[in-house]
C-alpha cells in the first residue's frame, strides 16, 4: 500500500510538471521530481529535503561533488551520479548554444555558461574563452587551479594556448571563492598586461569576467579596465 502511495505521488508530481512546468514547485520538489527517475519504488521526498538542508540551495546541490552527495542518507551512488549528470548536461547545453556564435550576440548566455563552469568551486581558478576574428566561440578552458584565495597565472601560458587554437580574441575569467565582488589590484594589472600581450600578437582582449558568489561581473561593463575594446 505504501509503495502504491509513493507511485501515486510520483505520478502527480510528473503530471504537475507536464501541465505547468516547474511553476509552483518548491526547490525540494524539483529535486524530488528528478530523483523519481533515479531511485525507483521509494519515497524520495525525505532525501530531497535532506539535500536542501545539507547544501542550502539548488545551486549548492548541483555544485556539490559526487563524494559529498553520497553522504546524504538515502541518495546512494546512483542518485549522486544522476544529480551530477544534471549539472554536466546543463553545462554541455550552454556550451553548445554559444559554439560558433559571437560572444557578444548572447552575453547573458556566456555568463550563464561561466557560472555553470565555475560556481561552487572552493578554490580560485583562472581560464579563458577563446574566439575567432568575428568573436565566435572556439573553446572555454580553465587554465589554472589555485588555492582558496590565489591562482598563479602565467600570461605566456594563456597566449600559448590561444596560438594553439588560432584564436583572435580572448575573454579572461576567474573566481573569488570568498565572494568579494571587487577586482583586486592584481586582477587589474594582469588584465592590462594580457591586453598588451594580445595586441603584440594581433589578438584582442575582449573582456575579463569575475565570478563572485552567483554574480558574473564584466570588467568592461564596470569600467575597471579602460583598455578593453568595445565590440
C-alpha positions, -999 to +999 in steps of 0.1 A: +000+000+000+028+024+009+045+016-024+013+024-043+011+057-024+047+067-034+039+057-070+007+079-070+027+108-055+054+105-082+028+105-109+011+136-095+045+154-095+051+144-131+016+155-141+021+189-125+053+193-144+037+182-177+009+207-173+027+237-158+065+231-159+082+239-126+058+268-118+047+265-082+073+238-073+093+242-041+130+237-047+129+204-027+101+193-051+123+199-081+149+176-066+121+151-056+108+150-092+143+144-105+151+117-081+119+098-091+139+090-123+170+078-104+156+060-073+128+036-080+100+025-057+109+047-028+097+079-012+123+104-022+108+134-006+129+130+026+160+126+005+152+158-014+147+177+018+179+163+033+198+176+002+183+211+006+192+210+043+227+199+036+236+222+007+212+251+012+201+258-024+195+240-057+228+256-068+245+241-038+232+207-046+242+207-082+276+222-075+284+195-049+309+168-057+296+132-060+316+123-030+297+149-009+263+140-024+268+103-015+269+113+022+232+122+021+212+094+036+191+076+011+207+091-020+233+065-028+259+065-056+233+062-084+213+092-072+245+112-067+257+104-102+223+114-116+224+148-099+260+153-112+248+144-147+221+171-145+247+198-139+271+184-166+242+182-191+234+219-183+270+228-188+271+210-222+238+227-232+252+261-225+284+254-243+266+241-274+244+272-276+274+296-277+295+274-300+303+293-333+283+323-322+297+358-315+302+360-277+285+394-280+253+380-295+241+365-262+262+379-234+238+365-207+242+330-221+280+334-219+277+345-183+255+315-175+280+293-193+308+305-170+286+303-139+278+267-145+315+260-151+329+278-121+303+284-095+306+264-063+344+258-066+361+262-033+394+272-048+404+301-071+407+293-108+415+312-139+406+305-175+397+319-209+371+319-236+389+318-270+372+333-301+379+338-337+382+370-357+344+375-356+343+369-318+327+335-324+333+310-296+360+284-302+366+270-267+363+276-230+391+263-208+401+265-171+439+270-173+449+274-137+436+258-105+448+276-074+442+277-036+412+292-017+425+327-023+451+327-051+457+313-085+491+320-101+487+329-137+515+330-163+503+351-192+527+333-216+507+300-210+475+318-219+490+332-250+505+298-259+470+282-257+455+310-278+481+304-305+475+267-305+438+273-311+445+301-336+423+324-315+420+361-323+401+371-292+401+362-255+378+367-226+395+360-193+376+348-163+384+339-127+365+335-095+367+348-059+356+318-037+352+341-008+326+361-027+343+395-030+327+413-060+356+437-065+386+432-087+419+433-069+449+454-080+465+421-091+434+413-112+436+447-129+473+446-135+470+411-151+442+423-174+463+452-186+493+430-191+473+405-211+458+432-232+493+444-242+505+409-249+474+402-271+480+434-290+515+424-299+502+392-315+472+406-334+447+393-308+422+413-288+413+410-251+376+414-252+367+413-215+375+398-182+348+383-160+349+379-123+327+353-107+318+361-071+290+340-055+263+339-081+274+372-098+293+373-130+308+407-133+322+422-165+353+443-162+343+461-194+308+469-181+321+481-147+348+503-163+375+485-144+397+483-175+396+511-200+418+492-225+392+466-232+378+474-267+341+478-274+326+451-296 
